[in-house]
Amino acid sequence: MKSKARIARRTLRDRTRTQRAAARITRQGAGTLAAHCIAAGLGIREARTVAGSLRKNAAKAGVTGAPGTSYTHGRARACTRFTRAEVARIAVVYRPRKPAFKAAAAHLALAA
């Protein structure tokens, strides 16, 4: 496969993942922290990292979220879903160091 095609596919895949996560949050009204991070433009691996940090900062911000069930790859997991406003309150407390994470935190803070 040519490098141009590989780059184009990656760009399309990333944009599709971001748009699907944002649409799911809009449709349901709330989403997991990882889904919010993916909707902010992070990749899956980075989204998991930022979501873990946001989870720790949720207690500091006094945000609890709503319990829910996340279905992925044929299994169900207990999760906590947050609205955009709740994620914005958590993102204000979150202080990332990596530039990509700073951009995502700014996007999450403005999403509300």
C-alpha positions as CSV (number, residue, x, y, z in Angstrom):
1,M,0.0,0.0,0.0
2,K,1.3,3.4,-0.9
3,S,2.1,5.8,1.9
4,K,-0.4,8.4,0.7
5,A,-3.2,5.9,0.8
6,R,-2.1,4.7,4.3
7,I,-2.1,8.3,5.6
8,A,-5.5,9.0,4.0
9,R,-7.0,5.9,5.6
10,R,-5.6,6.8,9.0
11,T,-6.9,10.3,8.8
12,L,-10.4,9.0,7.8
13,R,-10.4,6.4,10.5
14,D,-9.4,9.0,13.2
15,R,-12.0,11.5,12.0
16,T,-14.7,8.8,11.9
17,R,-13.9,7.6,15.4
18,T,-14.0,11.2,16.7
19,Q,-17.4,11.9,15.0
20,R,-19.0,8.6,16.2
21,A,-18.0,9.3,19.8
22,A,-19.3,12.8,19.6
23,A,-22.6,11.7,18.1
24,R,-23.0,8.9,20.7
25,I,-22.6,11.5,23.5
26,T,-25.0,13.9,21.9
27,R,-27.6,11.1,21.3
28,Q,-27.4,9.6,24.8
29,G,-26.8,12.9,26.7
30,A,-23.8,11.4,28.6
31,G,-20.8,9.2,27.9
32,T,-17.8,7.6,29.6
33,L,-14.7,9.8,30.2
34,A,-12.9,7.8,27.5
35,A,-15.7,8.5,25.0
36,H,-15.5,12.3,25.8
37,C,-11.7,12.1,25.3
38,I,-12.1,10.4,21.9
39,A,-14.7,13.0,20.9
40,A,-12.1,15.6,21.8
41,G,-9.8,14.2,19.2
42,L,-7.5,11.8,21.1
43,G,-6.6,8.4,20.0
44,I,-7.8,5.4,21.9
45,R,-4.6,4.8,23.9
46,E,-4.2,8.5,24.8
47,A,-8.0,8.7,25.6
48,R,-7.6,5.9,28.2
49,T,-4.7,7.7,29.8
50,V,-6.5,11.0,30.0
51,A,-9.7,9.3,31.2
52,G,-7.8,7.7,34.1
53,S,-6.5,11.1,35.1
54,L,-9.9,12.7,34.8
55,R,-11.4,9.9,36.9
56,K,-9.0,10.8,39.7
57,N,-9.8,14.5,39.4
58,A,-13.5,13.9,39.4
59,A,-13.4,13.4,43.2
60,K,-11.6,16.7,43.6
61,A,-14.2,18.5,41.5
62,G,-17.1,16.9,43.4
63,V,-18.5,15.2,40.3
64,T,-20.0,11.7,40.6
65,G,-21.6,11.0,37.3
66,A,-24.3,8.4,36.7
67,P,-23.7,4.6,36.9
68,G,-24.2,2.7,33.7
69,T,-23.2,-0.4,31.7
70,S,-20.7,-0.2,28.8
71,Y,-21.0,-3.0,26.2
72,T,-17.9,-3.7,24.2
73,H,-16.8,-6.8,22.3
74,G,-19.6,-9.0,23.6
75,R,-19.1,-8.2,27.3
76,A,-20.7,-5.8,29.7
77,R,-18.8,-3.6,32.2
78,A,-19.9,-1.3,34.9
79,C,-19.0,2.3,34.0
80,T,-19.8,5.8,35.0
81,R,-21.2,8.2,32.5
82,F,-20.8,12.0,32.6
83,T,-22.6,14.8,30.9
84,R,-20.6,17.4,28.9
85,A,-21.1,19.9,31.7
86,E,-19.7,17.5,34.3
87,V,-16.7,16.7,32.1
88,A,-16.1,20.5,31.7
89,R,-16.0,20.9,35.5
90,I,-13.5,18.0,35.8
91,A,-11.4,19.4,33.0
92,V,-10.9,22.7,34.8
93,V,-9.2,20.8,37.7
94,Y,-7.1,18.6,35.4
95,R,-3.6,19.9,34.8
96,P,-1.9,17.9,32.0
97,R,1.8,18.3,31.0
98,K,1.8,16.8,27.5
99,P,0.8,19.3,24.8
100,A,-1.7,17.0,23.1
101,F,-3.4,16.4,26.5
102,K,-3.5,20.2,27.2
103,A,-5.3,20.7,23.9
104,A,-7.8,17.9,24.7
105,A,-8.4,19.4,28.2
106,A,-9.1,22.8,26.7
107,H,-11.5,21.2,24.2
108,L,-13.3,19.3,27.1
109,A,-13.5,22.5,29.2
110,L,-15.2,24.4,26.3
111,A,-17.5,21.5,25.3
112,A,-20.2,22.4,27.9
